[in-house]
Amino acid sequence: MVTYARGSSDHAATFAKYVIETRVGVLTCSAAPSIASVYRNSPDMSGMLALAISQSGRSPDILAAMAAAGKSSALTVALVNDDDSPLAELCDVTLPLRAGNERSVAATKSFIASLSAILQLVAAWSEDEPLTEGLASLPELLGDAWRSDWSPLVDRLADVRSLYVIGRGPGLGAAQEAALKLKETCGIHAEAFSAAELRHGPMALVGPDFPLLVFRQSDESGEGTDELVREVLERGAPVFVAGGSASRAVSLPVPTAHPLIEPMLQVQALYRAANALSLARGLDPDRPPHLTKVTETL
C-alpha cells in the first residue's frame, strides 16, 4: 500500500502507516507525488492500493500521482473532504470526510476526520471489535478533549522561539501535526521527532530553554517514551506530557481511550491550546502570514 498526501494530510498518512502495519500487517509507504508530476514517471503499482488523503482534492501533484497509479493498475482510493473535487472523480473509490467547510487557513477538523476515517477503515478491515467499540464514543471523547485544560502549556510557550514535539508509533503523525500548527498559527519553530530518533543528534539542543511537548500512547511504546522523558528532565528541559505523567514533567490532561484513538484526542486538545497561544502572542490563528487555504503543489 502507498499513500499520497501533503501537509496535514501527510501527517494523517503517517498515522495510517503505523495503524495499518500494526493492525492489518500490510506494508504501507509514503510515496513522492513529484515522481509523477515533476519527473513524469511512475513505478509499477499493479496489485497495490494507492490511498490519497486531501482536504481540497485539487492539488495538481496529488492528482497526477493518483492518475499514474490508476494507469499502473493500482486500486485508487481517496479520503477527501470535498467530494465534488477532481480527486474524488479520479479515484476508483471515494471515502468522503464530510467535515464541512474549513474556514481558517490551517486545516483542523479535516485532519481529525481523516484520522477517524482511517481508524474506521482499519477497524472494519481487521475486524477489530474493541477499536470499533471505542470509535462509537468518539464524538463524546472529542468533546471532552476540547475541554481539556492545557493552559500551563500556553503560559510556558508564550515567549519561546523553538521546541520539539515528540511522538512514537501512531503518535508520530499527531506530533507532526502539532508541530505544523505551532509553526503556522503561533510562529514557533516547532519540529516533530520520533521518541526513538531524538537521541540521534536532536538531543544536542535540549536544555533549560528548549521545551518538549510529548504525546504518549498507552501502548507498547509507552515505557520507552517514559524513559526518554526522564532523560530529558535530567537535562533540565521543560517537559509537557499529554497522555502520561512523570515527576517534574507537566501533565496535560486528555480523556482515557483506546490507544489508537489517543493521538486524535491529543491533537484536538492541542488545537484549542494553539488557538489560545496564537492570540497570546498577538497573532491571528485563522490567517497565518504567507499562507493560502488551498495549496496547489506541482
N, C-alpha and C positions, 0 to 999 in steps of 0.2 A: 504494500500500500504506500502511496505517496500523497503528500499534502502540498497545496499551493496557497500561499497567503502572504500578506504584507501587514506590517504594523501590529495593531492589537489582534487582528485575526491570526497573525503568525504566532502570537503568544498562545492563542487558543489551539493552534496546531501543535505546539509543544505539549500542551496539556493532553491533546488527543494521542500523541505518540506514546506517552507513558501509560495512559489508561488502556489503550488498545493492546500495547505489547504486554502489559502485566495481566490483563483480564481476558484477552482473547488469544494472545500468543501469536499475533500476526506482526511481522516486522513492518514498521512504519517510519518513513523517512521524509524529511522536508526537502522538496525539490526546488531548484532555482528556476523561477519563471523566465529569467533572461535567456536561458538556453533556447527557448522558442522565440521570444520577442526580439532579442538583440542578435543572437548568434544564428538564428534561423535553422535550428537543428532540433531533433527530438530523438531520445533513446527509444529502443524497443520497449513498449509498455504492454504488450499483449498479455492477457491474463491478470492484469493488475487492476486495482481500484484507485482512481485518482479523485481525491477529495479537495475541492476548493472551498475556502471559508472567506466570506466577504460581507461587509456591511452594504456597500453600494452595488456590487456586481457589475461595475463599469470600468475597472482598471484594465487598460489595454494589455499589460503583460500577463495578467491572470487569464484573460480571455484567450490570448494567443497560446498560452501553455495548455489550457484545457482543450482547445481546438486540436492542438497537436496530439494530446493524449488520446482524444477520441479517434483521430485518424490512425493512431497506433494500436487500436483495438482495446484500449482500456475502458473499463466502466467508469463513466464520469458522473460525479455526484457533487451538487452544490449545496452548501449551507449558506444561505444568503438572506439578508434582511429585506431587500427589495425583490419580491418575487415576480415583478414585471421587468426585471433588468435583463440585459443581454446575456449575462451569465446563466440566469435561470432558463432562458430559452435555449442556450447552447448545450447544456448538460443532459445526460440520459435521465437522471433523477434529480429533482429539486426538493430539498427539505427547507421550507420557508421558516425563518426565525420569528417573523411577525412581532418584533419588539416595538414596532411603531417608529415614527419619525424621530431621528436623532437631531435634536435642535442645537446642541452645542458642538463645537468643532471636535472636541475629544470624545470619541465613541466610548460609551459606558454600558448602556443597557443591551446593546447588540453583542457586546463581549460576554456579558452574563448569560444571555440567551444562547450564544454559541456553546458555552460550556455545558449548559443544561441539555442542549440538543445532542452534544457528544456523549454525555452520560446516559441519556435515554437510548441512544443508538446502541451503545455498548451493553447496557443492561438487557436490551432485547436480544442482541447478538449472542451474548454469553449466557443468557437465561439466568441472570444473577438476581435472585429474589430479594436478598437484603438490600441491594442497591435500588431495586425497583420500589421497595417499600420506603426507603429513605427519600427518594425523589418525590413521593407523594406528599411529603411535608415541606417541600422546597419553598413554596410561597411564604409560609409562616416563618421558616428559617431565615429567608432573605429579609423579611421584615424585622426580625429580631437582630440580624446582623447590622442593618441600617441604624438601629437604635443603640448600637454598642458605643460606649464612651471611649474614644481614642484621643481625648483632649490632652493627655500627657505627651503624646507624640507630636501633636500640633504645637504645643508650647515649646518643646525642645527643638523642633526644626524651624522655628520662626526665623532664625538668623543663619542657619547653616548654608554652606555652599555645596557640599558633597556628602554622599553616603552610599552604602551598599544595601541592596535588598537581597536577602538570601532565601532560597527555597531548595527543595530536592524532590525528585520524582515528579508527581503531578503538581506539586507546589512550585516547581521552577517556572512554569508558564505564568502562574499568578505573580511570582516575584518579578518576572519580566514586564508584566502589565503594570504593576505598581511603580516600577522604576520609570516606565514611559510616562505615566500620568503625573508623577512628581516632576519630571522634566517639562512636560507640556504645560501644566497648569500652575506650577509653583516656581519654575525657573531654577530648580535644584539639579545639580549634576549627579543624578542617581544611576547607579549601574547594578544590574542583576547578575548574580553568580549562583551556581550550584554550591551547596554546602560542601560538596566533595572537591570543588575547584578552588575555594578561597585560599587554601594553603599553598597553591601553586602560583605564587607571585603576588596576587592582590593583597595578601595579608600584610605586606610591607607597609601599606598605607594606614593600617588600623592603629588607632590610638585614642587618647582622650578627646581629641577634637574631630573624630571621624565616627559618626554614629552608624549603627547597623539596625536594620529592620528585618526580623527573621520570621518567615512563615513556616510554622511547624505543623506536620501532619501526625495524627495518631496511628501511624502505620510502621512498617519495618524501618523507615528512615528516621524515626523519632529519636532513637538512642544516639545515633551519630550526630544528629543536629544538636542535641543537648550537650554532647561532648564539645562540639565546636563553640557553642555559646559560652561554656565555662572557660575555654581557652581564650576567647576574645575578651571576656570580662577580666581575666588576669592581665591583659594588656591595657586595662583602664578605659576601654572604649565604652561609650553609652550604648546599651543594647535594649531593643524593644522586641518582645516575643509575642507574636499572635498565635494562639493555639497551644500555649505552654507557659511554664514559669520556671525561673531559676533564681537562685539567690543573687541579689544585686542587679538583676535584669528587671525591666519594667514589663509587666504582663499586660497585654492588650486583650480585652475580652472579646470572644466570639462564641456563638452558640455551639453546643456539642452536636456532632452529626457524623454520618458515615464518613470515613477517611477521604473518599473521593469527592465528597461534597464540600469538605472543609475549605479547600482553596477558593472555591466560589464565594463562600461566606466571608473569607478574609479579604478578598478583593472588594466585595460590597462594602464592608466596613471602611476599607482604605479610601474608597471613592468619596465617602462623606468627609473623612478626615482631610483628604486632599483639597476638597472644596473649601473647607474652613481654613486650611493652611494657606491656600492661594489668596483668599481675602485678607488674612492676617499679614501677608507680605505685600499687600496693596495691588494685587493683580486681579484680572477678570478671568475666572476659571472657564467661562464659556467661550472666550475669544482669545486664545493664546496667540502671541505675536508670530508672524511669518508663516502661519498655517492656514489651510483651507479645509473645508468639510470633506470634499471628495478628492482624494489624491489619485491621479491617473498616471501611474508609473509605466514607462516604456521598457 
